[in-house]
Amino acid sequence: MADTVLKPTNIDADGAAQPGAPIGDHFRCSKDVCLASTAGGAVVAYTAVAANATVLCSTASLIVIDDATAESPCAPGAATVLTKRDLARRGSASISFDNGSSPPAASVTFAIEEPYRPWHTHRAFSREARGMPPYQPKKPANDVAAAAKAPDDAVAKPPALGDGDMPGAD
């Protein structure tokens, strides 16, 4: 269990897609990638852009991709990849490292396993679980311009009623 919380050190990597290796017990961030190391020497990488994960497959033990549409860019036996889709479908994850291997291998245990129990089936229908990007509301069409082009006669208006008139009365 961690005793202290460390804040990332932002570095300017001169346009590099990957920050330098973590120093000691700190972690580093550069643009869209953060790297941290465990006491056992495992390197954990986080990226919001799936394309950045490819270069991390050979150096990281665990890669976390904050994208539900991302697939694992690593070959089998390389780094363990955890995506937003995995978390949406299977709940929270417990991660442990086997420090006996080189590099340390990551093992992920999820809170919910498939096949789903009846009370978990709703997980399969979220946008993230289906591998879809987050919802982006559509911008409304320029209604003001459309209303200006339509003549007043084109708009349906209810019939005018007199003082004693009642609709439906004969």
C-alpha positions in Angstrom: 0.0 0.0 0.0 1.3 3.5 -0.9 2.3 5.7 2.0 2.7 8.9 0.0 1.1 10.5 -3.0 3.4 11.8 -5.6 2.5 14.5 -8.1 3.8 14.2 -11.6 6.8 16.2 -12.8 6.0 17.9 -16.1 8.9 17.9 -18.4 9.6 19.4 -21.8 10.8 16.6 -23.9 11.5 18.7 -27.0 8.6 17.2 -29.0 9.2 13.6 -28.0 6.2 11.4 -27.8 7.5 9.6 -24.8 8.9 11.1 -21.6 12.2 10.0 -20.2 12.4 7.1 -17.8 10.9 7.7 -14.3 13.5 8.9 -11.8 13.4 7.0 -8.5 9.9 7.0 -7.0 8.6 9.9 -9.1 6.7 9.8 -12.3 7.0 12.0 -15.3 4.6 13.3 -17.9 5.2 14.7 -21.3 2.4 15.7 -23.6 -0.1 12.8 -23.6 2.1 10.1 -21.9 3.0 9.6 -18.2 5.5 7.0 -16.9 5.9 5.8 -13.4 7.9 3.0 -11.8 7.2 0.7 -8.9 9.6 -0.3 -6.2 10.1 -3.6 -7.9 11.1 -1.9 -11.2 7.9 -2.3 -13.2 7.1 0.6 -15.5 3.5 1.8 -15.7 2.5 4.0 -18.6 -0.6 6.1 -19.1 -1.7 7.7 -22.3 -4.9 9.3 -23.6 -3.9 8.7 -27.2 -3.8 5.1 -28.3 -1.1 5.7 -31.0 1.4 6.6 -28.3 1.1 3.2 -26.7 2.9 1.4 -29.5 6.3 2.7 -28.6 5.8 1.7 -24.9 5.1 -2.0 -25.5 8.8 -3.0 -25.1 9.5 -0.8 -22.1 6.4 -0.8 -19.9 4.9 -3.6 -17.8 1.4 -2.1 -17.9 -0.1 0.4 -20.3 -3.3 2.2 -19.4 -5.1 3.7 -22.4 -7.8 6.3 -21.6 -9.7 5.5 -24.8 -12.6 3.1 -25.2 -12.0 2.7 -29.0 -8.4 1.5 -28.5 -7.3 -2.0 -29.1 -4.1 -3.5 -27.6 -1.2 -2.3 -29.8 1.2 -4.8 -28.1 2.1 -8.3 -29.2 1.1 -11.2 -26.9 3.6 -11.6 -24.2 4.6 -7.9 -24.2 3.1 -5.2 -21.9 -0.3 -5.8 -20.4 -2.8 -3.2 -21.8 -5.8 -1.9 -19.9 -8.3 0.3 -21.8 -11.4 2.3 -20.8 -13.4 -0.4 -22.5 -12.0 -3.0 -20.2 -13.0 -1.0 -17.2 -16.5 -0.3 -18.5 -17.2 -3.9 -19.2 -15.5 -5.6 -16.2 -15.5 -2.9 -13.4 -12.5 -1.9 -11.3 -9.2 -3.6 -11.7 -6.6 -4.8 -9.2 -3.1 -4.9 -10.6 -0.2 -6.8 -9.2 3.3 -7.3 -10.6 5.5 -10.4 -10.7 8.9 -8.9 -9.7 10.6 -12.3 -10.4 10.4 -11.8 -14.2 12.3 -9.3 -16.2 10.7 -7.0 -16.9 8.1 -7.4 -14.1 4.9 -8.9 -15.6 1.5 -7.2 -14.7 -1.4 -9.3 -13.6 -4.9 -7.7 -13.8 -7.9 -9.0 -11.8 -11.3 -7.4 -12.6 -14.2 -7.0 -10.1 -16.7 -8.4 -12.6 -16.0 -11.4 -14.8 -17.9 -12.5 -17.9 -20.4 -14.1 -18.4 -22.3 -11.5 -16.6 -24.6 -12.1 -13.7 -28.1 -10.8 -14.3 -27.4 -7.7 -12.4 -24.3 -6.8 -14.4 -25.8 -7.1 -18.0 -26.3 -3.4 -18.2 -22.5 -3.0 -18.5 -22.6 -4.3 -22.0 -24.6 -1.4 -23.3 -22.6 1.7 -22.3 -20.8 3.5 -25.1 -17.4 2.6 -23.6 -18.2 -1.1 -23.3 -19.2 -1.1 -27.0 -15.9 0.5 -27.9 -17.5 3.8 -28.9 -16.1 7.3 -28.3 -17.7 9.5 -25.7 -21.0 11.1 -26.7 -20.6 14.5 -28.4 -23.9 16.4 -28.6 -24.6 17.7 -32.1 -24.6 21.4 -32.6 -28.1 22.7 -33.5 -28.5 23.7 -37.1 -28.7 27.4 -37.8 -32.5 27.7 -37.0 -32.5 31.5 -37.1 -31.4 31.4 -40.8 -34.0 28.7 -41.6 -36.8 30.7 -40.0 -35.8 33.8 -41.8 -36.1 32.0 -45.2 -39.5 30.5 -44.5 -42.5 32.7 -45.3 -45.1 33.4 -42.5 -47.7 31.6 -44.6 -45.8 28.3 -44.5 -46.1 28.1 -40.7 -49.3 26.3 -39.7 -51.5 28.4 -37.4 -54.6 27.2 -35.5 -57.9 28.6 -36.8 -59.2 31.7 -35.2 -62.2 31.2 -32.9 -64.8 33.8 -32.1 -66.1 34.6 -28.6 -68.8 32.0 -28.6 -67.1 29.3 -30.8 -66.0 26.1 -29.2 -64.0 23.5 -31.1 -65.9 20.4 -31.7 -69.3 21.9 -31.0 -71.9 21.6 -33.8 
